[in-house]
Amino acid sequence: MNKIKNGFLILDFGSQVTMLIARRLRELGYYCEIKGYKTSFDEIVAFNPSAIILSGGPYSVYDQEAPTTDVKKLVELAPVLGICYGMQLLAHQLGGKVTPSPSREYGLKKILWTKNISAMGKTIPSEHTVWMSHGDVVDKTPDQAHIFCKTEHHVAGFYSDRYWALQFHPEVTHTENGKEILAAFAEFAKCEKNWNTKSTLKHCEDIVREQVGEKDHVLCALSGGVDSSVVATLLTKVLGKERVHCVFVDNGLLRQDEFESVLKQYHAIGLNVVGVDAKKDFINALKGLVDPELKRKAIGKTFIDVFEQSLQKHLVAYKNEIKFLAQGTLYPDVIESVSSIGGSVTIKSHHNVGGLPEKMHLKLVEPVRLLFKDEVRLLGKELGLANDLIGRHPFPGPGLAIRIMGEVTEEKLNVVKQADHIFISQLREQNLYSKIWQAFCVLLPVQTVGVMGDGRTYENVLALRAVTSQDGMTADWYDFEPLFLKTVSNLITNQVKGINRVVYDITSKPPATIEWE
């Protein structure tokens, strides 16, 4: 990958929200990359960062297995911002003192700034609310440092002419003025703005050109969603239609009539695409599986099998030239699946993360792997894709299989497809679709007593889920008008056989994930 000069380097110490630091910096126009805290100093020097950020993490600096790095060398190399655990690491190594707090500070807290800072033409208020999550506190700042801000009882930040340290998380949306605080640090570090949609496109094109040889062909896995559609269009632009062979698999886990309608769109935008009917393969692979991780792994394996079969059946003429498999893997997919970046806890695996079996003899190319969903949408717009394709709600790779709690059957799939169609149709009719990040139905393995007509029913419960979000890393439930929920509930219970009760999920992320599995 071509390194963009003067970028931020974020060292991850295991925080679940490290990706949000990168997201906020990119929103501000600064390029950044995330690397694990074990990254060698030589590699950091080679990156030539204009600034370095030390992320939060779940450890105490005094833990025997606490992640660490030589912050003295980092501070000499470039301006440093320590966040949460990163602040405590700065204090611990630079002559300060970190001690366990009698009570953990978690959630929203008021801070008072002792030094005025400003950015983006705005002076940050002397008192405002921030989001914290820590059990240790800084009792003594380093000798050369000055206190930046305080809570009622503890130091919330300190600074010197080479570093800033903040106990709270400016990257999360719960922190008031968080983006302005990051912008102020960028100005302090004299960082250059160099990240926008055009530079993103060039960045992704460079990844493709560097990985794929001049004569190599690529097999592109299409899911029908925004990410894989953008990747296919990008690859076709860079390599040419004749070298990019798209396979759109009907796994039976898509929404109602989705396979047919999306396949038409793919042909219309000029992709070299083959549609494959593999519904039976996926249903058979899911038979008897209840655990969501097992379902995801079974789906991932079946996708690989289907692509192998496609090479043998549909693409046999290009079999020897196809050297790569392209996927629309995103940054949130990676952080939720892999704990190798910095030690963060795995939330759930993703069927498109983790490499390929050796028997396929293909290498992965994932040009949007370091992007967030909204960046991919902007990339799609830059590539000329229609809004009805790039503006669609996110849809998981495992599809409706993870929206059916328990074993997946054709009967349950039909129930979810009908209910989902009603829900999404009502969102569109009421002009709510574009206001919501993601909306869907979940079929629960729970039956309840109901009354229809003069008869007793004992049927399934269906949960509705709708959230707002900027990037999928955090999310809030959408506050519908009661009349809307009443209308959707009535339509579903009257039109979808097998459901006699509808509930609405009012849980944010965190503590929940957006999907139920």
N, C-alpha and C positions, 0 to 999 in steps of 0.2 A: 504494500500500500504506500502511495506517495504521501510522505509526511508534509502536512501544511505547516509552514514556518510559524514559530511563536504561538503555538497552541498551549492550552492548559493540559497538564497531566494530573489526573486524579488517581491517587493510590488508595485502593479499596482495602479496608480493614474488616470487612464482613458486614457492613450495614445493609439492611434491606432497601434503603432509599438512596444508595450511592448513585444509581442511574438517574435519579432526579437532579442531582448536582449537574450532571452532564446535560440533562434536558434544559435546565434553566439557563445554563451558560450558552447553549446553542440558540435559545430564544433571544438572548441578548446579542447574538451575532459573533460569538467566540467559538472557534473550533476547540474540541477537547477529546482526549482519549482516556479510557480507564484501564489501569493495569493493576495487578495484584501487588500487595505490599512487599512480596518477596522479590520484586523486580530488582535486578542488580543496578548498582549505581552507574556502572558503565553504560547500561542500556538507557538509563534516565538521562545521562549526559548526551547520549546520541540522539535522543528525542529533542533535545535543545528546547526545553519548555520555557515559556515566558513567565509562567507561574505554576506552582504545585499546590494541590489540595489534598489534605489528609482526611479521609472520610471518618464517619462514626463507625461503631462496631459494638458487639455484645460483650466485650471483655473489660476487665480491669487491668490497668497497666502493671499491677502487682501479681496478676495471675501467672502461674508457672509456665503456661502455654500461651501467654499473651502475644499477639502478633506485634512485631516491632520493626523499626528501620532506623537508620542513623539520621536523625532530624538535623543535627548540626551540619552535616555535609549538604543536606537539602537546602537549608536556609542560606548557606554560602553560595549555592548554585543559582537559586531563583527565589523570589518572594513566595512565602508559604502561607496558606490559610488552613488552620486546623479546626475541624468541626467535631464537637462532642468528644469521642475518643481521641480524635486527632488533636484537640486542644489539650487534653490530659497528657498525651504523649509529648507534646511540646513542653508543657510545664515540668513533667517528670525528668526529661533529659536536659533541660536548659537551666536547672537549678531551682525550680519551684517545688511545690509539695502537693501531692494528691492524696486524699484520704477518703475512706468510706463515709457516705452521708448517713445521718441517723434516719432519714426518711428519703425515699426515692422521689426525684422530681420527674413526673411523667405527665405529659399533656400540656395544656395551655398555661403559661406563666407570664406575668408582667415583668418587663425589664426597664431599667432606667439607665440611659446613656450618660456617661460622664464626659464624653467627647462628642462634639458635633461632627456628623459625617453627612455627605450628600452625594447624590449621583442622579443621572438622567434628568438634571434640572430640578431636582426635588430634594429638599432637606429632610432627612429622616426624623420623625418626631422623637422628642427626648424620652417619651414613655409610650410603649405599645406592647402588644401581646405576641409571644413567640411560642414555638412548640419544642418541648424538651423530652428527653428519654434517657435518664442516666441515674446511676446509683452512687458514683464517686463524685467528689467535688474538688476544685482547686482551692486549697487553703492558703497557699503562698504562690505568688506569681514569680517568674524568673527575675533575676536582679535587674536586667536591662528593660524590663517590660513595665507598662503602665496599664492600669485598669481601664477597660473600655466601657463596660456596662455591668450592672448588678441586678440580681433579683432581690427580694426582701432580705434574704439571709446569705446569699452566696455570690461569688464572682461569676458573671455570665460571659465575660470576654476580657481579653487583654491584648496588647499590641506593642510592637517595637517598630523600628525603621525597616525591619526585614520580614516581619510576619504579623499576621492577625490570628487570633484564636477565639473561637466562639463556642460556648457550651450548648447553645441551641442549634436547631436545624433551619437555616435560611432557605434551604431547597424545597421544603414542603409547603404546600399552599396554606396550611394552617398558620404559618408565621406571617404576621403582617409586615409589609415592606421587605419581605425576604429577597425578592428579585433586585430591589434597589440596593440592598446590602451587598449582594454578590457583585452588582455593577460597580459599587463603590470600591470593592476590593480590586476588581479588574482595572479600575482607573488608578488605584494606588500602585498596582503592579505594572502599570503602563503597557497593558496588553492591547494587541491590535485586533480590531474586529475583522473577521475574514470568513464568516460562515453565513451563507444564504442559500436560497434554492438553487441558483446556478452553480455555486461551488459544490453543493451537495451532489448535483447531477454529475459534475466532472469527477468528483471523488468516487462515485459508484461506477462510472464508466472506466476510470483508471483501474479499479479493482478487477473488472471483467477483462480488460486488455492485458493486465499483468498475469492473470491466472490462466486464461484460455489461449492456447497457441493459435498461430495464424491460420491453421487448417483444421483445427479441432472443431467438432460439433458438440452441441449441448442438448441434453434431454431436460426439459423444463416441466416440473410437476405443478400443474394448475389445480387449485382448490375451488376456484370460483370467487375467492375473496379479493380484497384490495391488494394485499401484499404480493401474492403470486402473479396477479394480473400486471402490476407495475413492473415486477422483475422480468416477466416475459416480454413486455413491451421494450424495456430497457435493453435486454439482450438482443432483441431483434434489431433495434436501432444501431447497436454497436457492431454486431457480428453479421447481420443480414438474415433475412427470412430463411434462406436455404440451409443455414447452419444451426438454427434453433428449432428443435422439434418438441412441440408442446403436447403434453398428454393430460387431458382433462378426464378424471375418473369419476364415474357415477358410482359412488360407494353405498348408495341407498340411505345415506345419513345426512343428505342435504335437505334444504327446506322445500316446501311444496312447489313443484314445477320448476325448480331452480336450475337443474342440469340443462334442460332444453333451452331455457331463455338465455342463460349465460353463454352456452355454446354458440348461439346465434351472435351474441355480442362479440365473442372472440373472433369469429369469422369476419364480422363487419369491420373490426379494427385492423385486420390484415395479419393475424397470427397464423402460423403454420401449425394447426392444431388437429389432433385426433381425439375423438370421444370414445371412451371405453366403458362398456357396461360391466361392472364388477360387483353388482349389488349382492349376489349370492355369496361371493367370496367373503365379503365383510360380515354378513349376517352369520355365516358359518363360523368365522373366526371369533365372533363375539359370544357364541353360544355357551351358556353356563357361567359366563364371567360376571361378577358383581363388583369386585374391587376396581375403583376408577383407574388406578395405576396399571392394572392388568389389561383393562380395556384399551388404554392409550397405547400400551406396548403392542397389543395384538393388532391394533389399527396401523401402527407404524410398520410392523412387519409385513402386513398384507399390502400396504402401499408399495413397499419394496418389491414384493412378489409380483404385483401387477405391472410395475415398471419393467421388471425383468421380462415378463411375458410380452410386453409391448415391443421390447427390443427384438424378440424372436418373431413376433407376428406382424406388427405394423411397420417397424423400422428396420427390418432385416437388411435392407439395402445400405443403410448407414451405420450398421452395427459396429464396424471396425473404426469408423471415424468419430463415433460418440465417445468422448473421454470424460465428460462432466455431467453431473446432475445438479440442476439449479433449483433452489428453494427460496421461498419468501420469508425466511427466518428473521425475526426482529430482535432488538435488544431486550425488551421485556421477556420474550421467550427464553432467551439465554440466561438471564439472571434468575428466572424462576426454575430453571432446569438444572443449572450447573453451579456448583459451589466452589469452583476452582479459581475464580477471579480473585477473591479475597477471603473466602471462608464463610460466606453467607449461607444460611440454611436453605436447603432445597425445599421449595414449596410444592412443586409438582413437575413431572416430566412433560416434555412436549414431543409429539411424534416426529417433528421435523428438526430436533436438536440432538446432536450426539454422534454424528458420523454415519457411515455406511458399512454394510458387511463387505468383507474383502472379496467375496465371490462375484460382486457386481463389477469389479474392476473399474469403477468410476470414482472420480474425485468430486468433492462438493464445491460449488461456487454459490456464495450467498452474498450478493452485492449490497443488500440492505440490512445486513446483520447488525450493524452498529447504529441503525436509525430507529426512531420512535414512530408510532403509527401516524401522527399528524405530519411528520416530516415525509413519510412515504406518500401521503395524500398530496402534499405540495409537489413532490417529485412527479407523481402521476399527472398532475395538472400541467407541470412544465413539459411533460412528454406528450401532452395533447389529448389525454384520456377524458372521456365524457364524465360529467359530474355524477350521473346515475350509477357509474361503475366505481369511481373512487370515493363517492360519498356514502357508500353502503356501511351499515353497522359492522363492526368486527364479527367474524364468525370463526369458531375454533376449528382447527384442523381435524380433530376427531368428530366434529359435527354434532348431530343430535344424540350420539352415543353417550356423551357426558351431560346431556340434559334429560336423560332417563336414569333415575336412580335405581340401581339394581341391574338385572339382566336385560339386555336389549332384544326385543322381538319385533317382528313386522307389525303386529297388532299395536304395540306401544308406539312404534314409529309413526304409524298412521294417525294415532291420537294426537301426538305432539305436533305433527305437521299441520293438522287441521287447526289446532288451537293457536299455534304460532302464526298461521296465516290470518286468522281473525284479529289477533292482537296487533300485528304489524300493519294490517290494513286500516285498522282504527287509528293508529298513530299517524298514518299518512293522511287519512280523511280529516283529522282534527289539526293538521299542520304541526304535529309534535315530533315527527320523525327526526328532523334535522336538529332539534333541541336536545336530543338524547344521544349519548355516546353509544350505548348498547342496550337492546331490549330483547327479551326472549322468554320462553316458557320452560318450566321444569316439571316433569312428571314424577311425582313422589311415590315411593313404595308403601303408601298408606291408603287405607280404605276407610271411608266413614259412612254413617247412615244418613240417608237423605229421603226426601219425599218428592215424587214427581207424579202429578195427577193425583190419583187416589192410592198409589202404590208406594211401597217402601223400596228404596234402592240401597245398595251397598257397593259404592264405586270409588274411583280414585280421586285424590287431591291433586290439583294443578297449582303451581306457584308461578306468579308473574314476577319478572325481574326487569327493572329499568334503571339505568344509572347515568349520571353526568360525570365527565372526566376530561382532562386535557391530554393525557397520555396513557391511561390505563394502569399506571402505577398506583394511583390512589383514585377513589371514586366515591360519590355520594348518591344515595337513592333519589330518584326523581319524585317530587311531591305532586302527584296528579290531583286534579279536582275529583272529589268523590263521585260525581256524576259519570266521569270517564270510566273509572274502575267498575262502577255499577253496570254500565253499558257493556263493557267487555266481559264481565262475569256472566251476565245474562245471556249474551250471545254464545259464549263457550258452553255453558251448561245446557243450553237449549239445542245447540247444533252439533256438539261433539259427544258421541256416544261413549260412555265409560267414565265421564267426569261429572261429579255432583257437588264439588266444592272447589272454589277458587280463592287463593290467598295471595297477598302481596308482600314481597320481601323488602323490609325497610332497614337493611343492614348495609353500612358503608364498608369500603375497603381502605385501610384495615378497620375492623379485625377480620372481616370475611374477604374472600377473593370475589371477583366479579362472577365468574362461573361457579356453579355449585360443586363441580368435580374437576 
